[in-house]
Amino acid sequence: MKVVVAVAGGIAAYKAASLVRELGRAGAEVRVVMTRAAQHFVGPATFAGLTGHPVVTSLWDHPGEVHVELGRWADAIVVAPATMDLMAKAAAGLGDDPVLATLSCARGPVFFAPAMHWRMWGRPATQRVVATLAADGAHLVGPERGALASGESGEGRMSEPEAIAAAVVAHLQGPRDLAGRTVVVSAGPTHEDLDPVRFLGNRSTGRMGFALAASAARRGARAILVSGPSALPTPPGVERIDVRSARAMQAAIGQHVGDADAVIMAAAVADYRPAEEAPSKIAKTAGPRTLELVRNPDILAELGAARSGAHPVLVGFALETEDAAARARAKLQRKRCDLVVANLAADGFGGEENLVTLVDAAGDHPLPRRSKAAVADAILDRVVALLGQSGPREG
Ligand SMILES: Cc1cc2nc3c(=O)[nH]c(=O)nc-3n(C[C@H](O)[C@H](O)[C@H](O)COP(=O)(O)O)c2cc1C
């Protein structure tokens, strides 16, 4: 979790220090950017000390485009305190200071924690601004009703740093709706060895399966990732088992299926392997060479045939070059799965995004083109619903 805390010029700026600490405690990496006015209330040294990184106080003191870098770096930006002035400028699309410029380059969600006198908060212009920010997709945290810096009481007090941090973290981490569950995910290609230096493989990178395991872990599951050869890093909190061939994958999944509440077969498992694996490098010969292939185990079909009742929830993938949804429906029945994720090779194989249709007993549910992380979340939403229907695990 990478979070930019953007501090604007209000009395509550001193509370931004606590917010930085709360976010750090929750495991976030934090960077701070300040308006010029904010520096009248609290010094950048405080935030530099808390984050261990220089604070951005100007667009001009850094080499390159610091606002673009920060916007790209941050999973979320939280403006706290959000002054009346800063929100109005942000809603108008201005960018003449480091906070505004960073907001203009945000790739993730933006949170505003307003803090101001109750009259400022209540004035129609401010309410128009807040409505515009919300319509543009920003999240508002607070303000609360309570004691204000002026000595009066009213609506305009910044939410407590703990509450702001909790809102940001909950948004980034999503629901913990898989707590106590075990999810086994297979990912990547398999490599079927011909000899000590050659293999039959495919172009799967493992991204979809890794995104699923990452999302399952984030949502509180024990996430066991059985991965074919893949260069991807292991996502945080995920238990990874590296395998090479379809048969090794079958064995690794077999060891964990007894504990699993759900098994998601996202791996591109080779249907065939060479009939023989040569013990030494196969020598070149003059003429053509014929390769004999034998069937690999169909791991998904075996899991479907072996399971008792609806446990574990079974999810398959149907990667096709045509007719993906129709073939997925056939696969759903043939392999006794609960859900098949259908996609065309051209729409996602090897890439960062995926365009899929979720096929289950209730019908076809096409999703818009999304990042593999977002597709993973949508698949796990269905898994959570299916787990709810099937009740606790037997035995
Ligand atoms: C002592 C003092 C306290 C202020 N407190 C607030 C405040 O709590 N909320 C607010 O919106 N503006 C407050 N202001 C006004 C802002 O500092 C002023 O609008 C400034 O231009 C905001 O700049 P910024 O939005 O770029 O940080 C305060 C001003 C002073 C002098």
The ligand as an ORCA input file, in Angstrom:
! r2SCAN-3c Opt
* xyz 0 1
  C      -4.870     30.624     11.356
  C      -5.569     30.138     10.117
  C      -6.310     28.991     10.150
  C      -6.979     28.530      9.008
  N      -7.698     27.383      9.088
  C      -8.345     26.941      7.990
  C      -9.108     25.761      8.057
  O      -9.182     25.088      9.081
  N      -9.729     25.333      6.939
  C      -9.667     26.039      5.775
  O     -10.272     25.594      4.803
  N      -8.938     27.160      5.688
  C      -8.285     27.631      6.756
  N      -7.553     28.791      6.683
  C      -7.477     29.495      5.400
  C      -6.445     28.838      4.500
  O      -5.200     28.762      5.165
  C      -6.299     29.668      3.221
  O      -7.522     29.600      2.483
  C      -5.160     29.165      2.371
  O      -5.114     29.929      1.172
  C      -5.308     27.709      2.023
  O      -4.276     27.329      1.159
  P      -4.171     25.845      0.618
  O      -5.554     25.399      0.320
  O      -3.328     25.983     -0.628
  O      -3.480     25.051      1.640
  C      -6.876     29.262      7.810
  C      -6.108     30.415      7.770
  C      -5.458     30.862      8.914
  C      -4.629     32.096      8.826
*
